[in-house]
Amino acid sequence: MTQPNDATYAATPADVDHTTVMVVDDDAVLCEFLRTFLAERGYEAVTLSTPSQAIARYQTERPDVVILETAFPGGMNGLDALAAFKKIDRDVPVIVLSGQGNTATVVQAMKLGAADFVSKPFEQADLEGPLQHALEHRRLQQDVDTLKHELESEVRSNPIIGDSERMAEVHDLIERIADTDVTVLIRGESGTGKELVARAIAASSPRRDKPFVKVNCAALPTELLESELFGFERGAFTGAIQHKPGKFEFANQGTMFLDEIGDMPLALQSKLLQVLQDGEFARLGGKRDVRVDVRVITATNRDLDRAVADGQFREDLYFRLNVVCVNLPPLRDRRQEIPALTDHFLKKYSVLYRKRCIDLSPDTRRQLMEYEWPGNVRELENLVKRAVVLGSDAAIMARPSAPAAVQPPPAAAPPPPTPPAADGEPGSYSLKDISRTAAREAERELILKMLQQTRWNRKETAAMLGISYKALLYKIKDNGLDKA
């Protein structure tokens, strides 16, 4: 019998992609069985008898999946090898084999990132599922890596997506003003991408390597906004137990982006005017002026001309801010950009959440083109984000606040419950909601996997997971596994 310590067996049909599986086990009979098992499924097998050999081989050859025994006589064990594999490539799926039935070993392997666990002896069917799952995980990761490279290339070539005539004017204006220090006022409806334009200006300016500091003027009351922008001295007010620099000091030599400038209180507008005119200000409670060199970019969705006429915004500050004005058109006036924006967000959130990039049906894309988009690009982004997270374009069709044009047909299945929106737009996910949902799904998947591994022995499963029996019963019921 051929020794498996460093043998490669290839039997990949021409019509099957090259998929390599590394088997690490000192049992020659098992290695021979696995070579045949893998070859019959069109996979290339690399068998090695020690963890040290496997790690050395892994440095130069990156298999798609590793099947790894945990127990080896003397020296490095399988768990040490698992940790080494994950250090080299944290995304490689590793299926752990063990004939010891030690729950502590299973728990430790899962903590180190094992994709699955198979007890010896096993039948072919016992390995079939974990292997398919591991290969699917690897293909998904490869797809995500490809999307990531495409996304990075897009952002480098054009950080602001849009090729309409009006957006071409925006691009041209950004190029002409980026290498100057003039103040810029960005106007546009909520969700049109004003912050993205501000960052594009800063990234193309001589200050690109200096801080970019953003402050939302509508998010804080007057007193807090003043201390946030200009800082305070110790003892300036109750609770001011130490000196705190303001955002303008953090932005020194860089760029300050004041979002929602139209909501800045009148009391602070004069202080901002002083910074723009003289480059200096006084902290709250301060006795001397602080000098800064900051380029100021502002944005608003309000009509500042009307605010000036109504006495709600200083005219002299308005003229100081409005040296160059960038007007962003709403999404409904540049519908030809919707396909490119949609594809960009599909890639972005597939990479961010490590999900396979979904395909939108022609009907969904048509309805995206017909919708009026009151929330502009941000609304489109949130809808695509939802679809990627839930893995279906039905999530777009099911948007509660959408008009009839994008409502699901009556026969469609009801959409999953929508978590509360954090940004005030109905039907959108916040990062906290997404993280909570992902954590819950991961917990449910792990518990179910362990229950199946122990053939629903709850006591053994609780021990493997390191929780009490009572806690496991609660989690089984909470995750709906009692009905499984």
N, C-alpha and C positions, 0 to 999 in steps of 0.2 A: 504493500500500500504506500502511495506517495506520502512523504512526510509533509505536514502542513505548516512547518515553521516559517517558510517564506515562499509559498507557492502561489501562483496565479492561474486561475482557470477561467478562460473566456469562452462563452458560448452565446454571444449576443446575435440574434437574428438581424438581418439587414434592415428590417422595417421597425426595429425597436431602438429607441434612443439609448446611448451608452449610459448605463447606470451602474455605478460601482458600489459594492457593499463590502466593507472590511469586517472580517470575522476574527475575533481575538479569543482563542480558547486552546488549552493544552490537551484537549481530548481529540485525538486524531480521527476517531470514528465519527464523532459529531461534526468535525470540520468537513469530512468527506460527504456526510449527509447534507450539510448546508451548501456545499459547492453544487451538488446535484439539484437540491431544492431551488437554489437561486438561478442556476443555469436554465432549468425548465421554464422559468418565468422571464428569461431574457436578460438577466442581470449578470454582471461580471463580478466574480468573487475574488477577494484577496484574503488569504487566511494566514494568520500569524499565531505563534504559540505562546508568546510572552508580551506583557504590557510594554516593556521597554522597546522591543522590536516594533510594536505597533505605533508607539509615539514617534520613533525615528522615521518610520515609513510615512506617517501622517504629515510630517513636516514638508515632505516633497510631493506627496500624492494626497489629494483631498477627496476622500470617498463621499458619496451622497449619504450613506447611512453606516453606522458602526453597530455591530452586534458583539456585545462584550460580556465575557464571564467575569464574575466578581472575585472568585477564589483562585489563587495561584500559590503553588508551594514556594515559600520563602520570597524575599525581596518585595518588589512592588505588587500591590494587589489591583483588582479591577477598579475599585473606587478611586485610587490614586490616578489611574490611567484616565478615568472619566473626567476628573478635575483637570488633568493636563489637556485633554481634547478640548474641553470647554474654554480653557485659557487661550488656546490657539484659534479656535473658531466657536464662539458661543452659540451659534445657530445650528451646529451639526446635531442631527437627531441620533441619540444613542439608545439602543434597546439593550437592557441589562438582562443577562441570564444568571440564574442561581439555582443550585440544587440544595442549598442549605435551609431554605424556608425561614430565614431569619428576618423578622419584621423590622428590626433595627437597620438591617442592610437595605431593605426596600426604602424605608424612610430617608436614609442618608443618600441613596442613589437619586431619589426624587428631588431632594434638596439641592443636589449638585447639578440637576438639570436633565436627568434621564428622561427620554421621551416615553418609555414604557418599560414594563418588567414582565418577564416570562419565567415561570418556574420550571425546573427540570424534574422529571422528564416531561416532554411536551409532544403533542401531535402537530402535524403540519398546519392544521387549522388554527392552533394556538398562536402560531407565529405569523400567519397570513395577515390577520387584521393589524397588529402592531407595525408590521413591515409596510403595508400599504399606507397607513396613517403617517409613518415616518417619512416615506417618500413624498407623500402629498405635502407635508410640512416643508420638505426641502425644496420642492418645486415652487411652492408659494414664496419661500424666501428668495429664490432666484428671480422670480417675477418681480418681487418688491425691490430687489437690488437693481434690476434693469430699469424699473420705473424711477428709482431714485436718481440714477445717472441721467436719465432723460429730463427729469425735473430740474436737476442742478444745471444742466445745459440750457434749458429754457430760461431759468432765472438769470444766468450769467449773460445770455444774449439779449434778453428783454425782461427786466424785472416787473414791468407793468404790461400785463396782457391786454392787447387791443390794437387793431390795425385799421379801424374806421378813420374817415377823414378828420373827424373832430378829435379823436385820440392821437392822430398823427400830429395835429397842431400842439397838443399837450406835450408829446415827446420832443418836438422841435423847441418848444419854449423851455423845457427842462434843460436841454443841452445848452441853450444860450445863456441861461442864468446860473447854471451849476457852479461855474468857476468864479463867481462874484460873491460878495458878501451882502447883497441887497436883501432887505426883508421881503418875504413872499407871503401873500395871502391866498390860500387855497379855498375855493368856494365849490359847493356841490351839495346835493341832497345826502342825507344819511345813508351810509353804505356804499358810496360810489368809489371809495378807495383813497380818501384824502391823506391818510397816514402813509399809505404806500408811496404816494407822490412825494411827500415830505422826505421819506427815507431815501427815495431815488435821487432827490436833489442833494441830500447830504452825502450819499455814497459816491456821487460824481464830483464832489467839491474838493478843494484843497484840504478841507477839514475831515476827510473821509476816515482818517485813522484816529480821530478824536471822539470824545463822547457824543452820543445822540441821546438827549434826555427828553422824554415826553411827559407832559402834565395835562390832564383833562380839567379844564377850568370849571366845568359844570358838575364835577364829581364831589367837590368839597365846599363847605360853607366859607364865608369870607375870611374868618379868623384862621381857620386851618389852611386855606389856600395861600394866605400871606406868609405864614410860617413855612409852608411847603416850598414856596418859590424863593423866599429871601432868607429863611433861617431865623434863628433867634439866639439871644445871649442868655446866659444863666441868670435866673431871677426875673426874666422879662414878664412872666406871668406865673400864676400858681401851677406848680408841676414842672416848671422849666428848671430842672435841677442841674443841667449842664448845657454847654454851648452846642448848638446844632447848625451846621451849614445848610444853606438852601440849595434848591435844584440849580439855580443860576451859577452857583459856585461849582457844582459838580459838572456843569456843562461848559466851564471855562475852556477856551480854545476850540470848543466844538459847536454843536448845533442844539438849540432849544426849540422844541416843537410844542406850541401851545394849542391844543385841540379845543374846540368849542369856545373860541375866544369871545364870541358874541355874548357868552354867559358870564364873562368876568364882571364882578361888581364894580360900580363906578369908583368906589373908594380905593380900589387897587389899580385902576387904570392909570391914575396919575403917577404911581410908583413905577409901573411898567414903562410909561412914557419917559421917565427919567433914565431908566436903563438904556432905552433905545437912543436917547439924545446924548447922554454923557458916559455911558458904559459903567455906571456906578449906582449903588443903592446902600441903604442902611438896614442891617438886620433888626428884627423886633428887639427893642431894648438896647440897641447898639448906640455907641457914642461916636463912631467913626464910619466913614463910607468904605464900602468894599468895591474894588474895581474888578471888572470882568471883561473878557473879550469873547462875546457869544454872537453867533448868527441866529436870528430869530425867524422861524417859520410858523405861521399861524393858519388855522383852518376854522371854518364855520359853515353851518347849514342855514344860518339866519340871514335875513336881509339887513345888512349893516347900514345901508343908506337910510332905510326906514328907522332903524334904531337910533341913528344920529339925529334924524329929523324929530324923533319923539323924545330926545334928550336922554336916552338910555345908554348911549355910547359916545365917548368924547370924539369930537370931530378931528382935533389935532392928532390923537392917537390913531384914528382911522387912516389919516393921510400918511402917517409914519409906517403903518403896517401894509398899506396898499400900494407900495412902490411897484411891485409886479404882482399881477393877479392871475392865478391859474384857475380856469373854470372847468370843472369836471362834468361832463354830460351824464344824465341818468341812463341806466341800462336800457330802458325802453326806446331811447333815441339812438342806440348803437346795437341793435339786435343781431347784426351780423357777427358780433364778437361772442355771442352766447355759446356756440359750439366749442370755440377755442377755450373759453373760460371754464366750461363744463369739463372738458378733457383735462385741463390743468388741475382742477380741484379733485377729479377722480384720481389722478396720479398722486397728488399731494397727500390726500388722506389715506390712500392705499399704503403709501410709504409710512405715514405717521402711525397708523394703527395696525400695520403689518397684516393687511387684508388683501385678498386677491382683487385686482381691478375689475369691477363689474362692467358688463355691457348694457348700455341703455337701449331700449327698444326704439325703433323709428317713431312709434306713436308718442313715447315719452319725450323724445327730442323735439318732435313737432309741437307738442304742447308747451315745452319750455320756450320755444320761439314765439308762441302766441300769448303767453302770460304777460301782464303789465309790469310786474316786478316793482311794487311800491317800496320794497326794502333794498332794491338795487343789487349790486354784486354781492353784498353781504348775505342777502336772502338766498341768492343762488348758491353761494358757498355753503350755507347752513343746510340747504336741502341736499346737496351732493354729499356733504359730510354724513348726514343721516343715512343716505342710501348706502354709502360705503360701510358704515358701522353695522347696519342691519343686513347688508349683503344682497339688496334687491332694489330695483328702481320702483317697486311698489311703494317704498317709503316716500318717494317724491309724489307719486300720484295720491297718496293718502294724506297730504298735508291739510290739517283741519281748516286753516284760514284761506286756502286756495279758492279761486273762483271756479265756476262750473267747468271751465276749460281744462282744469287740471285735477278735477275730482275723479276718483276711481269709478268705474262702472258699477251699477248697483249689485251685480253678482259677485263682485270682488270680495275676497275674504277680508274681515275687519283688520285694520293695522294693529301692530303691537302698541301697548300703552306708551304715550309720549311723556318723558320726564319733563318737569317744569323748566322753562327757558330761563337762562341766567342773564341774557343780554336784552330782555324785554321783547324779543320777537317771538311770536307764537310758533310752536312746533320746532324750535331750535334746541340743540343740545349744548350744554355747557361742558367744559372739560371735566368738571367735577362729576357731572352726571355720567359721562362716558366712562371715566375711570371707575366709578362705582359699579356700573353695569358690567364692565369687563372683569372686574374683580369677582363679582357674583357668579358670572358665567364660568370663570376659571375654577372657583371653589366647587361649583356643582360638577364640573367635568372631572376634577380630581377625586371627589368623593365617590362618584359613580364608577370611576375606573378602579378604585380600591375595593369597592363593594363587589364588582365583577371579579376582581382578582381573587378575593376571598370567598367567592360564591355566596355572597351576601351574609357572611359571618360578621355581624355588627361588632361583636366584642373584639375580634381580631382586627377589623378595620379601624376601630377607635384607637387601638394600640399602634397601628401602623401610622396613623395620622397624628399621634401624639396628643389626643384630646380625650376627655372623659366619655364614657359610654352614654351618659345623659346628654352631653353636648352634641354627640353624633346623632342621636335620635332627633334632637331639635333641628339640626341642620338638614337631616333627611326630609323631615316634614316641611321645613321652610323652603327647601329647594324643589319641593314637589316630587321627590324621589320615592316617597311612600306609595305613589300611584304607578311607579315604573314597573 
